[in-house]
Amino acid sequence: MSRVVIVGGGISGLSAAYYATRAGHECTLLDPAPHLGGVIRTETVDGCVVESGPDSFIAQKPWALELIRELGLEGDLIRSNDHLRKTYILRHGRLTPMPDGLFLMVPTAIAPTVTTRLLGVSTKLKMAFELLRRPVADPPDRSVADFVRDHYGAEAVDYLAEPLLAGIYGGDAADLSVTSVLPRFVEFERRYGSVTRGVLAARSGANSGPPPALFLSLKGGMQQLTAALANHLTRVVRAKVSRVEPGYRVHFDGQSLEADHVILATPAYTAAELLRGLDPELADLLAGIRYHSSITLALGYERSTFQQPLRGFGFLVPRVERRLLTACTFVGTKFPHRTADNRVLLRAFVGAGTNDALLDRSDDSLAGDVREELRRLLGLTATPLFCRVQRWRRAMAQYTVGHERAVEQIHARLARLPGLHLAGNAYLGIGVPDCIRTAQLAVAAIDALDRLV
Ligand SMILES: Cc1cc2nc3c(=O)[nH]c(=O)nc-3n(C[C@H](O)[C@H](O)[C@H](O)COP(=O)(O)OP(=O)(O)OC[C@H]3O[C@@H](n4cnc5c(N)ncnc54)[C@H](O)[C@@H]3O)c2cc1C
């Protein structure tokens, strides 16, 4: 049994503590926040389940689902209403449906691609000719924008790739690495040349039968998961860690704890500062991972005052349309159990990027501008019953071009510091399942090291 100190109590740190405790280690988790769970935060407001951070996770990556089952929460799993799934994109001020058959920005059905009003003729032709591309032996890392422009044209970047990825990373397709963000598409390019042919081939090889749900969540919201994990903690210290010294000694509030293993489950820029005294080069690599900020607004309405049809899961706003909003989800359409029958809940996103001035604006000012945009886009004039504004400063790691290489370098440096481990959204993927995976890998590394000594 080892003494394991976990720094950070978001989903990464909480799941690391869970797996390490299950493996028989003595665990202490440190986090200064009054609320454990990091960016995962659910409130029930006036008959609505309001998520300020993630509202779900993708079903395709198994790690969150496995953990939920292990924690006995399977009975509370909910699936996205995929039969109602439709996403609208703002184009020239009008909400236009995304064509059916799109897999992210990859067209897989002919008729909807030909007839869509979202894309012009030259993009449609480029999409058709994409099928003729030849395999690429060793594709280099590039930005997602360069990759998509090359395959499908500039319009597919502006009206598909950019808004879709902004919703996940809060980032810019011109900066994000295609190798890190869309690795399967790079593999398809290598094998088939055409990404469309790759997607079609993968589909034809998949099991027939009803498609699995796209997104999963929990009836009581994502916080049900972090609350269940927090219940398994044996020791929590509500304190901010200031540094980690060799040995390892973890310092906080003028005190310290000795540990055989330390898992740093904070954002990478915090891990960088905690480790600077131990390994400045590692600290520089970690500090090199950029983060963007984001703002979510939950607007709850009395249904009888809400006249607009809620078609689909919501809409995305491409950057080229120059609005404050980047996306808006119609929560009650996307998931069951989220709103009382007499309520309508909208979840609006404002991509703050690195714009601190936006984060510093008052709730009233942000809510006023978002409501004005909703009026223009949806004709929505009803007064909300409530509006919750949540700012997430530097919460979304940016997987920029060269990210995969940077993570390899981080792991190479980390190998010189046995007993020190990293978990979080900066490394293998930004989603909740990816964070859980990093926690599993950190605990597996602890077990592997312990077996050696
Ligand atoms: C608005 C938003 C929407 C999202 N939507 C989705 C979604 O729908 N699906 C999905 O899969 N993912 C989504 N994500 C991404 C995902 O939620 C996050 O990547 C993930 O939850 C991050 O978890 P984490 O534990 O790594 O980090 P965090 O949640 O950021 O937790 C880090 C913790 O470290 C603590 N900490 C920081 N410094 C110190 C210190 N010095 N000492 C001790 N503790 C410290 C903090 O207090 C915090 O609790 C979303 C993210 C955001 C912000």
Ligand as a Chemical Component Dictionary entry (heavy atoms), coordinates in Angstrom:
data_LIG
# 
_chem_comp.id                   LIG 
_chem_comp.type                 NON-POLYMER 
_chem_comp.pdbx_formal_charge   0 
_chem_comp.three_letter_code    LIG 
# 
loop_
_chem_comp_atom.comp_id 
_chem_comp_atom.atom_id 
_chem_comp_atom.alt_atom_id 
_chem_comp_atom.type_symbol 
_chem_comp_atom.charge 
_chem_comp_atom.model_Cartn_x 
_chem_comp_atom.model_Cartn_y 
_chem_comp_atom.model_Cartn_z 
_chem_comp_atom.pdbx_ordinal 
LIG C1  C1  C 0 -18.464 24.820 -20.008 1  
LIG C2  C2  C 0 -17.878 23.457 -20.250 2  
LIG C3  C3  C 0 -18.640 22.498 -20.902 3  
LIG C4  C4  C 0 -18.115 21.229 -21.122 4  
LIG N1  N1  N 0 -18.904 20.287 -21.707 5  
LIG C5  C5  C 0 -18.476 19.022 -21.791 6  
LIG C6  C6  C 0 -19.370 17.973 -22.164 7  
LIG O1  O1  O 0 -20.555 18.206 -22.414 8  
LIG N2  N2  N 0 -18.888 16.694 -22.209 9  
LIG C7  C7  C 0 -17.598 16.407 -21.876 10 
LIG O2  O2  O 0 -17.217 15.214 -21.920 11 
LIG N3  N3  N 0 -16.727 17.368 -21.484 12 
LIG C8  C8  C 0 -17.144 18.650 -21.421 13 
LIG N4  N4  N 0 -16.297 19.632 -20.966 14 
LIG C9  C9  C 0 -14.899 19.279 -20.650 15 
LIG C10 C10 C 0 -14.794 18.557 -19.303 16 
LIG O3  O3  O 0 -15.878 18.871 -18.488 17 
LIG C11 C11 C 0 -13.500 18.947 -18.574 18 
LIG O4  O4  O 0 -12.404 18.764 -19.437 19 
LIG C12 C12 C 0 -13.276 18.095 -17.330 20 
LIG O5  O5  O 0 -14.411 18.089 -16.492 21 
LIG C13 C13 C 0 -12.045 18.622 -16.591 22 
LIG O6  O6  O 0 -11.878 17.905 -15.409 23 
LIG P1  P1  P 0 -10.516 18.024 -14.569 24 
LIG O7  O7  O 0 -10.724 17.299 -13.304 25 
LIG O8  O8  O 0 -9.375  17.592 -15.404 26 
LIG O9  O9  O 0 -10.313 19.586 -14.331 27 
LIG P2  P2  P 0 -11.185 20.618 -13.492 28 
LIG O10 O10 O 0 -12.608 20.255 -13.513 29 
LIG O11 O11 O 0 -10.764 21.954 -13.981 30 
LIG O12 O12 O 0 -10.665 20.403 -11.996 31 
LIG C14 C14 C 0 -9.405  20.842 -11.560 32 
LIG C15 C15 C 0 -9.456  20.968 -10.045 33 
LIG O13 O13 O 0 -8.151  21.315 -9.584  34 
LIG C16 C16 C 0 -8.296  22.182 -8.481  35 
LIG N5  N5  N 0 -7.063  22.920 -8.292  36 
LIG C17 C17 C 0 -6.546  23.886 -9.087  37 
LIG N6  N6  N 0 -5.404  24.354 -8.553  38 
LIG C18 C18 C 0 -5.189  23.658 -7.409  39 
LIG C19 C19 C 0 -4.164  23.694 -6.413  40 
LIG N7  N7  N 0 -3.114  24.530 -6.505  41 
LIG N8  N8  N 0 -4.267  22.841 -5.360  42 
LIG C20 C20 C 0 -5.307  21.989 -5.257  43 
LIG N9  N9  N 0 -6.299  21.922 -6.170  44 
LIG C21 C21 C 0 -6.241  22.755 -7.232  45 
LIG C22 C22 C 0 -9.481  23.063 -8.877  46 
LIG O14 O14 O 0 -10.070 23.656 -7.719  47 
LIG C23 C23 C 0 -10.402 22.054 -9.563  48 
LIG O15 O15 O 0 -11.349 21.504 -8.663  49 
LIG C24 C24 C 0 -16.788 20.916 -20.716 50 
LIG C25 C25 C 0 -16.015 21.885 -20.068 51 
LIG C26 C26 C 0 -16.549 23.141 -19.818 52 
LIG C27 C27 C 0 -15.725 24.167 -19.083 53 
# 
loop_
_chem_comp_bond.comp_id 
_chem_comp_bond.atom_id_1 
_chem_comp_bond.atom_id_2 
_chem_comp_bond.value_order 
_chem_comp_bond.pdbx_ordinal 
LIG C1  C2  SING 1  
LIG C2  C3  SING 2  
LIG C2  C26 DOUB 3  
LIG C3  C4  DOUB 4  
LIG C4  N1  SING 5  
LIG C4  C24 SING 6  
LIG N1  C5  DOUB 7  
LIG C5  C6  SING 8  
LIG C5  C8  SING 9  
LIG C6  O1  DOUB 10 
LIG C6  N2  SING 11 
LIG N2  C7  SING 12 
LIG C7  O2  DOUB 13 
LIG C7  N3  SING 14 
LIG N3  C8  DOUB 15 
LIG C8  N4  SING 16 
LIG N4  C9  SING 17 
LIG N4  C24 SING 18 
LIG C9  C10 SING 19 
LIG C10 O3  SING 20 
LIG C10 C11 SING 21 
LIG C11 O4  SING 22 
LIG C11 C12 SING 23 
LIG C12 O5  SING 24 
LIG C12 C13 SING 25 
LIG C13 O6  SING 26 
LIG O6  P1  SING 27 
LIG P1  O7  DOUB 28 
LIG P1  O8  SING 29 
LIG P1  O9  SING 30 
LIG O9  P2  SING 31 
LIG P2  O10 DOUB 32 
LIG P2  O11 SING 33 
LIG P2  O12 SING 34 
LIG O12 C14 SING 35 
LIG C14 C15 SING 36 
LIG C15 O13 SING 37 
LIG C15 C23 SING 38 
LIG O13 C16 SING 39 
LIG C16 N5  SING 40 
LIG C16 C22 SING 41 
LIG N5  C17 SING 42 
LIG N5  C21 SING 43 
LIG C17 N6  DOUB 44 
LIG N6  C18 SING 45 
LIG C18 C19 SING 46 
LIG C18 C21 DOUB 47 
LIG C19 N7  SING 48 
LIG C19 N8  DOUB 49 
LIG N8  C20 SING 50 
LIG C20 N9  DOUB 51 
LIG N9  C21 SING 52 
LIG C22 O14 SING 53 
LIG C22 C23 SING 54 
LIG C23 O15 SING 55 
LIG C24 C25 DOUB 56 
LIG C25 C26 SING 57 
LIG C26 C27 SING 58 
# 
